[in-house]
């Protein structure tokens, strides 16, 4: 399955990415290779393979929740580009 330059540009617009002409060419080639690899998997006979969400068993590696002090508002907003009182100020989206 080939992906066209126009499809790459369409996805870039949806993701609001500004790509150079070189990036569009490189991504077209890379995405085409990925789609080819996925297409090969689609050709396999998987009738005897049971559905699974993960190929390996998942084990919970999280520690137990323990209460601790929260960050102060000044610490929370330290890296924010803009602040409006106790809120993050963000640019509008279209």
Secondary structure, 3 states (H helix, E strand, C coil): CCCCHHHHHHHHHHCCCCCCHHHHHHHHHHHHHHHHHHHHHHCCCCCCCCCCCCCCCCCCCCCCCCCCCCCCHHHHCCCCCCEECCEECCCCCC
